[in-house]
Amino acid sequence: MIRRLLPLLLAFAANPAWAGIPAEQEDCLGCHSDPSQTFDLPSGEKLSLYVDQDAFAKSVHGEALRCTECHTDKTSDHATGELKFKTRRDVTRAYYEQCKGCHFANYTKTLDGVHYAVMAKGNDKAALCVDCHGAHDISRPGQPRTRISKMCSGCHAEEADVYAKSVHGRAAESSPDVPVCTDCHRAHDTTDPRDGQLAMRTPEICGRCHTDEKLMSKYGLSSNVVSTYLSDFHGMAATLQRKQKNAPDARLAAVCTDCHGVHDIQSSKDPSSTVMAANLQKTCAKCHEGASASFPKAWLSHYEPTPQKAPLVWGVQVFYKMLIPFMVGGLVLQIALHLWRVVVNR
């Protein structure tokens, strides 16, 4: 008995990654830890059957699941050389369905997302669970957060490259506060970016970060950019359109991304920024055809009027803040005096 167990004990000691892994996994890794294990699919593709022991042991499933909880069609003595799949994508789609057994809430969210919608129309390239999360090397979401953007770049390389050069992308490596793809687009119920309703929700999306006083003060940014937007003609028009039950698809007013960009957002102090003073005419002209060089000066942007910035507007605001209470108070006093006189005369 000891002679039979000794080789197994030595093998276990030589592979610390197996420590804590259930016995069933040990049986499977006995074959699937061989990097040369492959299977020739009818499509001509080679399917690797290799499982990295170290990566699997460190994954969120390493000590939690048995292999057969995902590979439900396999047993410990399954025959080799038997696979019902024709292509590598068939394999991915088959095991995508297994995820809903434990992650049903997130699985159902994907049914409302753009990825599932295009897959249902026959696009086999649409992202599935394992395309984003991995298979045997699944880590906790957002560890690190930059991993999310890198994962999305597998399909959305052009957008990822633009994002990497933006003010958000450049800061992502050093700051956990910076938004990554899923902060704006959501993770499982990803909205089609061509959907006009997504654009109308832009102030809400941007506002999650840009109205957070504590977060914005950390970076020396104003937290009133959304409130100042909503109080000007762009924001009011966009709000009215959003509240309409049968609102037209065409937007009636600019939202955040129309002026600041989408993936290519830059600091307002950056010479390449679309909201830099030198570039504002071109930015405004996208909606206001024929806008002159002085056209942007008619707009206060996200600045609140102060004696230093727009002193005339600030003065008018102060004047009316004093005048209106005085006038209303005077009218109330006049009415009260009339009522008092009526009562006295009786």
C-alpha positions in Angstrom: 0.0 0.0 0.0 2.8 2.4 0.9 4.6 1.7 -2.3 1.4 2.5 -4.2 0.9 5.8 -2.4 4.5 7.0 -2.4 4.6 8.0 -6.1 1.3 9.9 -5.7 2.6 11.7 -2.6 5.8 12.6 -4.3 3.9 13.9 -7.4 1.7 16.0 -5.1 4.6 17.5 -3.2 6.3 18.4 -6.5 3.2 20.3 -7.6 2.3 22.8 -4.9 -0.4 24.2 -7.2 -2.4 21.1 -6.6 -2.6 21.7 -2.9 -6.2 22.2 -1.8 -7.5 21.0 -5.2 -10.3 18.4 -4.9 -9.4 14.8 -5.8 -11.4 14.9 -9.0 -9.3 17.8 -10.3 -6.1 15.8 -9.5 -7.4 12.9 -11.7 -8.2 15.3 -14.6 -4.9 17.1 -14.3 -3.2 13.8 -14.5 -3.8 14.0 -18.3 -4.7 17.6 -18.9 -1.6 19.1 -17.4 0.3 17.9 -20.5 0.8 21.0 -22.8 1.0 18.6 -25.8 -2.6 17.4 -25.4 -4.6 18.6 -28.4 -7.6 17.5 -30.4 -8.1 17.8 -34.2 -11.5 19.3 -34.9 -13.4 18.7 -38.1 -12.9 22.4 -39.0 -9.2 21.7 -39.2 -8.5 23.7 -36.0 -6.5 22.2 -33.1 -8.2 22.4 -29.7 -5.8 22.5 -26.8 -6.8 20.2 -23.9 -4.1 21.6 -21.6 -5.0 23.2 -18.3 -2.3 25.3 -16.6 -2.1 23.9 -13.0 -0.8 27.1 -11.4 -3.3 29.4 -13.1 -6.2 27.1 -12.3 -5.2 26.7 -8.7 -5.1 30.5 -8.3 -8.4 31.0 -10.1 -11.7 31.7 -8.3 -12.9 28.2 -9.2 -9.6 26.4 -8.3 -10.8 25.1 -4.9 -14.5 25.7 -5.3 -15.6 23.6 -8.3 -15.2 20.1 -9.6 -14.3 19.8 -13.3 -17.6 18.0 -14.0 -19.6 20.9 -12.7 -18.8 22.7 -15.9 -17.8 19.7 -18.1 -21.1 18.0 -17.3 -20.8 15.7 -20.3 -17.6 14.1 -19.0 -16.9 11.4 -16.4 -13.6 10.4 -14.7 -13.3 7.5 -17.2 -14.5 9.3 -20.3 -13.1 8.0 -23.6 -10.5 9.9 -25.4 -10.9 11.0 -29.0 -14.6 11.8 -28.6 -15.7 15.4 -29.0 -19.1 16.4 -30.6 -17.8 19.9 -31.6 -16.9 20.9 -35.1 -15.1 24.2 -34.4 -13.4 25.9 -31.5 -16.3 28.4 -31.3 -18.7 25.4 -30.8 -16.8 24.5 -27.7 -17.0 28.1 -26.4 -20.7 28.4 -27.0 -21.4 25.0 -25.4 -19.7 25.9 -22.1 -21.1 29.4 -22.1 -24.4 27.8 -21.3 -22.9 26.1 -18.2 -22.1 29.4 -16.6 -25.8 30.1 -15.9 -26.0 27.2 -13.5 -24.2 29.4 -10.8 -24.4 32.9 -12.4 -28.0 33.0 -13.5 -28.5 36.7 -12.6 -25.6 37.8 -14.7 -26.4 35.3 -17.5 -29.9 36.7 -17.8 -28.4 40.2 -18.1 -26.4 39.2 -21.1 -29.7 38.3 -22.8 -30.5 42.0 -22.8 -27.0 43.0 -24.1 -25.7 43.9 -27.5 -23.4 40.9 -27.6 -26.2 38.4 -27.2 -28.3 40.3 -29.7 -25.7 40.1 -32.5 -24.9 36.5 -31.6 -28.6 35.7 -32.0 -28.4 37.1 -35.5 -25.7 34.7 -36.4 -22.5 36.6 -35.5 -20.2 33.9 -34.0 -17.6 36.5 -33.0 -19.9 38.1 -30.4 -18.3 37.9 -26.9 -19.4 35.2 -24.5 -18.6 34.6 -20.8 -15.3 32.8 -21.4 -14.2 35.3 -24.0 -14.1 38.0 -21.3 -13.6 36.0 -18.0 -11.4 33.2 -19.3 -11.9 29.5 -18.7 -9.5 27.9 -16.3 -7.7 31.1 -15.2 -10.7 33.2 -14.1 -9.8 35.9 -11.5 -12.1 38.2 -9.6 -13.5 41.0 -11.8 -11.4 44.1 -11.9 -8.2 42.6 -10.5 -6.6 44.8 -11.7 -9.1 47.1 -13.3 -6.9 47.7 -16.3 -7.3 44.1 -17.2 -10.9 44.9 -18.2 -9.9 47.3 -20.9 -7.2 45.0 -22.2 -9.8 42.2 -22.4 -12.2 44.4 -24.4 -9.3 45.3 -26.8 -9.3 41.7 -28.0 -12.4 42.6 -30.2 -12.4 46.4 -29.9 -8.8 47.2 -30.7 -9.4 50.5 -32.4 -11.5 51.9 -29.5 -9.0 50.5 -26.9 -6.1 52.2 -28.7 -7.9 55.6 -28.7 -8.9 55.1 -25.0 -5.3 54.3 -24.0 -4.2 57.8 -25.3 -7.1 59.6 -23.6 -7.0 61.4 -20.2 -8.7 58.4 -18.7 -6.6 55.7 -20.4 -3.3 57.4 -19.4 -4.3 57.6 -15.8 -5.8 54.1 -15.5 -2.5 52.4 -14.7 -1.9 54.5 -11.7 -5.4 55.3 -10.4 -8.2 52.9 -9.4 -10.7 55.7 -9.7 -10.4 56.0 -13.5 -13.4 54.6 -15.5 -12.7 51.5 -17.7 -15.0 50.1 -20.4 -17.6 48.5 -18.1 -18.1 51.6 -16.0 -19.7 53.4 -19.0 -20.9 50.5 -21.2 -21.8 48.1 -18.4 -20.5 44.5 -18.2 -23.2 42.0 -19.0 -26.1 44.0 -20.3 -23.9 46.1 -22.5 -26.0 48.6 -24.5 -25.5 49.0 -28.2 -23.5 52.3 -28.6 -25.6 53.1 -31.7 -28.7 53.2 -29.6 -29.8 56.8 -29.3 -31.1 56.3 -25.8 -27.6 55.5 -24.6 -26.5 58.9 -25.7 -29.4 60.5 -23.9 -28.2 58.8 -20.7 -24.7 60.2 -21.1 -25.0 62.9 -18.4 -26.2 60.3 -15.9 -23.3 58.0 -16.8 -20.6 60.8 -16.6 -22.3 62.1 -13.5 -21.6 59.0 -11.5 -18.0 60.2 -11.2 -18.2 63.8 -12.0 -20.8 64.7 -9.3 -18.8 62.9 -6.6 -17.4 65.9 -4.6 -14.9 63.7 -2.7 -13.6 62.0 -5.8 -13.4 65.2 -7.9 -11.7 67.2 -5.1 -9.0 64.5 -5.1 -8.1 65.5 -8.6 -8.8 69.2 -8.4 -11.9 69.0 -10.6 -15.2 70.7 -10.2 -18.2 68.5 -9.1 -20.8 70.9 -10.5 -20.2 70.2 -14.2 -23.4 68.2 -14.5 -25.6 70.7 -12.6 -24.3 73.6 -14.8 -24.9 71.5 -17.9 -28.5 70.7 -16.9 -29.2 74.3 -16.1 -28.2 75.6 -19.5 -30.1 75.3 -22.8 -28.3 72.1 -23.9 -29.1 70.3 -20.7 -32.7 71.5 -20.5 -33.4 70.5 -24.1 -31.9 67.1 -23.5 -33.8 66.6 -20.3 -37.1 67.5 -22.0 -36.4 65.1 -24.8 -35.5 62.3 -22.4 -38.8 62.7 -20.6 -40.9 62.5 -23.7 -42.6 59.2 -24.2 -42.3 59.2 -28.0 -39.0 61.1 -28.2 -37.4 61.2 -31.7 -34.3 59.2 -32.2 -32.4 62.2 -33.4 -31.0 64.2 -30.5 -32.2 67.8 -30.1 -29.3 68.9 -28.0 -25.6 68.1 -27.3 -24.7 65.8 -24.5 -21.3 65.3 -22.8 -19.7 63.1 -25.5 -20.7 65.5 -28.4 -18.3 68.1 -27.0 -15.7 66.2 -25.0 -15.5 63.0 -27.1 -16.1 59.4 -26.3 -13.0 57.3 -26.0 -10.7 60.2 -26.9 -11.5 62.5 -24.0 -8.6 64.8 -23.1 -8.0 67.3 -20.3 -9.6 70.7 -21.0 -6.0 72.1 -20.7 -4.7 69.7 -23.4 -4.1 71.5 -26.7 -5.7 68.6 -28.5 -8.9 68.8 -26.4 -12.1 69.4 -28.3 -13.2 71.9 -25.6 -9.9 73.8 -25.6 -10.7 77.5 -26.4 -8.8 77.3 -29.7 -10.8 74.2 -30.8 -14.3 75.3 -29.6 -15.4 76.8 -32.8 -14.8 73.6 -34.7 -16.6 71.6 -31.9 -19.6 73.9 -31.9 -19.8 73.9 -35.7 -20.6 70.1 -35.6 -24.1 71.2 -34.6 -24.2 74.9 -35.3 -23.2 75.1 -38.9 -21.4 78.3 -39.8 -20.5 79.1 -36.2 -18.1 82.0 -36.1 -14.9 82.4 -34.0 -16.8 84.4 -31.5 -19.8 82.0 -31.3 -18.4 79.9 -28.3 -18.0 83.1 -26.2 -21.8 83.3 -25.9 -21.7 80.2 -23.8 -20.5 80.0 -20.2 -19.5 76.3 -20.6 -19.5 74.6 -17.2 -18.3 77.7 -15.4 -20.5 79.3 -12.8 -20.6 83.1 -13.1 -18.1 84.8 -10.8 -16.7 88.4 -10.6 -13.6 87.0 -12.4 -15.5 84.8 -14.9 -18.4 86.5 -16.6 -18.8 89.4 -14.2 -21.7 90.9 -16.0 -23.8 87.7 -15.8 -22.7 87.3 -12.2 -23.9 90.9 -11.5 -27.3 90.3 -13.1 -27.8 87.1 -11.1 -27.0 88.9 -7.8 -29.3 91.8 -8.8 -32.2 89.5 -9.4 -31.5 87.4 -6.3 -32.0 90.7 -4.4 -34.8 92.2 -6.5 -37.1 89.2 -6.6 -37.4 88.6 -2.8 -37.8 92.4 -2.4 -40.6 92.6 -5.0 -42.4 89.5 -3.7 -42.1 90.7 -0.1 -43.4 94.2 -1.1 -46.4 92.6 -2.9 -47.2 90.4 0.1 -47.0 93.4 2.4 -49.3 95.4 0.1 -51.9 92.6 0.1 -51.6 92.3 3.9 -52.2 96.0 4.4 -55.2 96.0 2.1 -56.7 93.1 4.0 -56.0 94.8 7.3 -57.8 98.0 6.0 -60.8 95.9 4.9 -61.1 94.3 8.3 -60.7 97.7 10.1 -63.3 99.4 8.0 -65.9 96.8 8.8 
